[in-house]
Structure formats: structure tokens, C-alpha cells
Amino acid sequence: MGGTIELPIKGTDDYFYGMNKLESVFEKELLDELYAQSKHATAKAGDVILSIGQNIRVMPIVTKGNVKVLREDNNGHELLLYYINPNESCVMTFTCCMEQHTSEIKAVAEDDVEMLLVPVTVMDKWMMTYPTWKSFVMRNIRERFNELLEAVDLLAFEQLDDRLIAYLKNKAETTGSTLLNLSHQDIANELASSRVVISRLLKKLENQKKLLLYRNQIKLLNEL
């Protein structure tokens, strides 16, 4: 709480990992400014990158790894909103930066992450100067908004077992693996449910031969 988004992640002056991948996203002039103006930061899997109520001075662009964005209530219960994948950003940090609001979400490194931290001082100028920056921001706003709509639809219209299946498929797509390193409590936390209920639903899916359960691991099968 408090501070800025630059803590506790570690900044370095090394050449940015993934800059070559951004060449297809931004024009050369903007890439040069990104290198000159942004900081390179890393976070280990499980690190809290951003907390609710934290001041935001930069907008992160993920270049390696994945970041999960969550809502958290006063009792510490969490609800997964969406993932930020490589070459994407959290637009909630953009709006908070531009309007000088504190964070309303929590961001956690899903695995080891590398990011570019774009300072708030250049964002407004880049929106007017570089068409690719404006497109990048607007595209991320649209994609995150669509993902939020999907999350609301799952909460409002789907049963918990359907939400669980959607969660597992999304996790597999994000990590690029059908073997998920997850405990039943991890899933319960992110789906705002209880471990007992999640364990019962997972066992039901295993009996249906849609997945295999191991200790703190879940193997998704083609039938899922």
C-alpha cells in the first residue's frame, strides 16, 4: 500500500527484453523514446506488483511472462478479472495515471515477469504524437473491457462448474501448458469460492475423465 508501482519490482538498466517483439507494434521513433524514457523492471512469480490504494506513476508493458489482475474485498477475498500477457498492458493503470487516482486493482506476477515502465509524464504527449501508441492504448482498453464483460457474464449467468472450466482453460491458454501448478485453495481464492466446493467440482471433472488431479497440480485432458 502507498508508494508507487515501481516497488517491490526491481529495475535494471539492461536492454529491454522483448523490445524486438515491440517493433511490430510501435514505429521506430516511439521505440527509441520507449528505450530512452522507460525503465526495465522484473518481478518473480507470486510478487505483488500493484496493490489496491497504491499510487501509480507508471504504466507497465509486459514483455515476458504473465500478470493476473484481481479485485480484493475488505476481508481479503480475491476475484480474478483478467490476465496481462506479453506485449499488453493494464489499462487501469493508464486511467489512474492520467487522472491521478490510486489503484483499484491488485496485480500479481503469475510467473517470472519483465516489464517496461512508461512514466506518466510522456503518456499524454505520446497519445497526440504517435498513432501506434494511441492504437495500442485503445486496443488494450477494448480487450480488457471485453474480458471484464466475460467475467461479469460468468458471474451473473454461469454456474460455478462452468466458471471453473472456463478458468482452467484460460489458465492453460495463458501458461501454454495443460499441466497447471495450482492448489485447490488457489482456484477457490481466484473464483471467490471455498476450497471444499472447488475440490468437489474438480473431483467430479476427474470422474468424467476431463482432467487428472495431482498434489498441487491439475492435468487437463482433451475431453475438457
C-alpha positions as CSV (number, residue, x, y, z in Angstrom):
1,M,0.0,0.0,0.0
2,G,1.2,3.5,-0.6
3,G,4.4,4.1,-2.6
4,T,4.4,3.7,-6.4
5,I,4.1,0.8,-8.8
6,E,7.9,0.7,-9.1
7,L,8.0,-1.2,-5.7
8,P,8.7,-4.0,-5.0
9,I,9.7,-4.9,-8.6
10,K,13.4,-4.4,-9.4
11,G,14.5,-2.0,-12.1
12,T,17.6,-2.5,-14.2
13,D,19.4,-0.6,-17.0
14,D,19.8,-3.6,-19.2
15,Y,18.5,-3.6,-22.8
16,F,14.8,-4.3,-22.6
17,Y,13.8,-7.9,-23.0
18,G,11.2,-8.2,-25.8
19,M,12.0,-4.8,-27.5
20,N,12.3,-6.7,-30.8
21,K,8.8,-8.0,-30.4
22,L,7.5,-4.5,-29.9
23,E,8.9,-3.5,-33.3
24,S,5.8,-4.8,-34.9
25,V,3.6,-2.7,-32.5
26,F,5.3,0.7,-32.5
27,E,7.1,2.9,-35.0
28,K,10.9,3.3,-34.7
29,E,10.6,6.8,-33.3
30,L,8.4,5.6,-30.5
31,L,10.6,2.6,-29.8
32,D,13.6,5.0,-29.4
33,E,11.6,7.0,-26.9
34,L,10.5,3.9,-25.1
35,Y,14.1,2.9,-24.7
36,A,15.1,6.4,-23.5
37,Q,12.1,7.2,-21.2
38,S,11.1,3.8,-19.8
39,K,12.6,1.7,-17.1
40,H,13.1,-2.1,-17.2
41,A,11.6,-4.0,-14.3
42,T,11.4,-7.6,-13.2
43,A,9.2,-9.5,-10.8
44,K,9.3,-13.0,-9.5
45,A,6.3,-15.4,-9.7
46,G,4.0,-14.5,-6.9
47,D,5.3,-11.0,-6.3
48,V,2.6,-8.4,-5.8
49,I,3.3,-5.7,-8.5
50,L,0.5,-3.4,-7.6
51,S,-1.8,-3.2,-4.6
52,I,-5.2,-1.6,-4.1
53,G,-4.8,2.0,-2.9
54,Q,-1.3,2.3,-4.3
55,N,-0.2,5.5,-6.1
56,I,0.7,4.9,-9.8
57,R,3.4,6.9,-11.6
58,V,4.0,4.5,-14.5
59,M,2.1,2.2,-16.9
60,P,3.6,-1.3,-17.3
61,I,4.0,-3.0,-20.7
62,V,4.6,-6.7,-20.1
63,T,7.4,-8.1,-22.3
64,K,7.8,-11.5,-20.7
65,G,5.6,-13.7,-18.5
66,N,2.0,-13.1,-17.4
67,V,0.4,-10.9,-14.8
68,K,-3.0,-11.6,-13.2
69,V,-5.3,-8.7,-12.2
70,L,-7.7,-9.2,-9.3
71,R,-10.2,-7.4,-7.2
72,E,-10.0,-7.8,-3.4
73,D,-12.6,-7.1,-0.8
74,N,-12.1,-5.8,2.8
75,N,-11.8,-9.4,4.0
76,G,-9.0,-10.3,1.6
77,H,-11.2,-12.4,-0.7
78,E,-10.0,-12.1,-4.3
79,L,-11.7,-12.4,-7.7
80,L,-9.7,-12.8,-10.9
81,L,-10.5,-10.2,-13.5
82,Y,-8.1,-10.9,-16.4
83,Y,-4.5,-11.7,-17.4
84,I,-2.0,-9.3,-18.9
85,N,0.1,-11.2,-21.5
86,P,3.4,-10.2,-23.3
87,N,3.1,-7.0,-25.4
88,E,0.0,-6.0,-23.4
89,S,-0.7,-3.5,-20.6
90,C,-3.1,-2.9,-17.8
91,V,-5.2,0.0,-19.0
92,M,-6.5,0.6,-15.4
93,T,-3.0,1.9,-14.6
94,F,-3.2,4.1,-17.6
95,T,-6.5,5.7,-16.5
96,C,-5.3,6.0,-12.9
97,C,-2.1,7.7,-14.1
98,M,-3.8,10.2,-16.3
99,E,-6.4,11.1,-13.7
100,Q,-4.0,10.8,-10.7
101,H,-6.2,8.2,-8.9
102,T,-4.9,5.4,-6.7
103,S,-5.1,1.8,-7.8
104,E,-8.4,-0.1,-7.5
105,I,-7.0,-3.4,-8.5
106,K,-4.3,-5.8,-7.4
107,A,-1.7,-7.2,-9.9
108,V,0.4,-10.3,-9.2
109,A,3.1,-11.9,-11.3
110,E,1.8,-15.3,-12.5
111,D,5.3,-16.3,-13.3
112,D,8.6,-14.5,-13.7
113,V,7.8,-11.2,-15.4
114,E,9.7,-8.5,-17.2
115,M,8.2,-5.1,-18.0
116,L,8.7,-1.7,-19.4
117,L,7.6,1.0,-17.0
118,V,6.3,4.0,-19.0
119,P,6.2,7.2,-17.0
120,V,3.0,9.2,-16.7
121,T,4.9,12.4,-17.9
122,V,5.1,11.1,-21.5
123,M,1.7,9.4,-22.0
124,D,-0.4,12.4,-22.9
125,K,2.2,13.6,-25.4
126,W,2.5,10.2,-27.0
127,M,-1.2,9.9,-27.4
128,M,-1.1,13.0,-29.6
129,T,2.3,12.3,-31.3
130,Y,2.3,8.6,-32.1
131,P,-0.7,6.9,-33.8
132,T,0.6,3.5,-32.8
133,W,0.7,4.4,-29.1
134,K,-2.9,5.6,-29.3
135,S,-3.9,2.4,-31.1
136,F,-2.0,0.3,-28.5
137,V,-3.8,2.0,-25.6
138,M,-7.3,1.9,-27.3
139,R,-6.8,-1.8,-28.3
140,N,-5.9,-2.7,-24.7
141,I,-8.8,-0.8,-23.3
142,R,-11.2,-2.7,-25.7
143,E,-9.6,-6.1,-25.0
144,R,-9.6,-5.6,-21.2
145,F,-13.2,-4.3,-21.3
146,N,-14.3,-7.4,-23.3
147,E,-12.6,-9.6,-20.7
148,L,-14.3,-7.8,-17.9
149,L,-17.7,-8.4,-19.7
150,E,-16.9,-12.1,-19.9
151,A,-16.0,-12.2,-16.2
152,V,-19.3,-10.4,-15.4
153,D,-21.2,-12.8,-17.7
154,L,-19.7,-15.8,-15.9
155,L,-20.6,-14.5,-12.5
156,A,-24.1,-13.5,-13.5
157,F,-25.2,-16.2,-15.9
158,E,-23.0,-19.3,-15.4
159,Q,-22.9,-22.0,-12.7
160,L,-19.7,-22.4,-10.7
161,D,-18.7,-25.6,-12.5
162,D,-18.9,-23.7,-15.9
163,R,-16.8,-20.9,-14.4
164,L,-14.3,-23.4,-13.2
165,I,-13.9,-25.0,-16.6
166,A,-13.5,-21.5,-18.2
167,Y,-10.9,-20.6,-15.6
168,L,-8.9,-23.8,-16.2
169,K,-9.0,-23.3,-20.0
170,N,-7.9,-19.7,-19.7
171,K,-5.1,-20.6,-17.3
172,A,-3.9,-23.3,-19.8
173,E,-4.0,-20.8,-22.7
174,T,-2.1,-18.2,-20.7
175,T,0.6,-20.5,-19.5
176,G,0.8,-22.5,-22.7
177,S,0.6,-25.8,-20.8
178,T,-2.2,-28.3,-19.9
179,L,-0.3,-29.2,-16.7
180,L,-1.3,-26.4,-14.2
181,N,0.6,-25.8,-11.0
182,L,-2.4,-25.0,-8.9
183,S,-3.8,-25.9,-5.5
184,H,-7.5,-26.2,-4.8
185,Q,-7.2,-23.2,-2.5
186,D,-5.5,-21.1,-5.3
187,I,-8.5,-21.7,-7.5
188,A,-11.0,-21.1,-4.7
189,N,-9.3,-17.7,-4.0
190,E,-9.5,-16.6,-7.6
191,L,-13.1,-17.7,-8.1
192,A,-14.3,-16.3,-4.8
193,S,-15.4,-19.7,-3.7
194,S,-14.4,-22.2,-1.0
195,R,-11.7,-24.9,-1.2
196,V,-14.3,-27.6,-0.3
197,V,-16.6,-26.7,-3.1
198,I,-13.8,-26.4,-5.7
199,S,-12.3,-29.8,-4.6
200,R,-15.8,-31.4,-5.1
201,L,-16.1,-29.9,-8.6
202,L,-12.6,-30.9,-9.6
203,K,-13.2,-34.5,-8.4
204,K,-16.4,-34.5,-10.5
205,L,-14.5,-33.4,-13.6
206,E,-11.8,-36.1,-12.9
207,N,-14.6,-38.8,-12.6
208,Q,-15.8,-37.5,-16.0
209,K,-12.3,-38.1,-17.3
210,K,-11.8,-34.4,-18.2
211,L,-8.8,-33.9,-16.0
212,L,-6.3,-35.6,-13.7
213,L,-5.7,-34.4,-10.1
214,Y,-2.2,-34.5,-8.5
215,R,-0.8,-32.8,-5.5
216,N,-0.9,-29.0,-6.3
217,Q,-1.2,-29.9,-10.0
218,I,-4.0,-30.4,-12.5
219,K,-3.6,-32.1,-15.9
220,L,-6.3,-31.0,-18.4
221,L,-7.4,-33.7,-20.8
222,N,-8.8,-33.3,-24.3
223,E,-12.3,-34.0,-23.2
224,L,-12.4,-30.7,-21.2
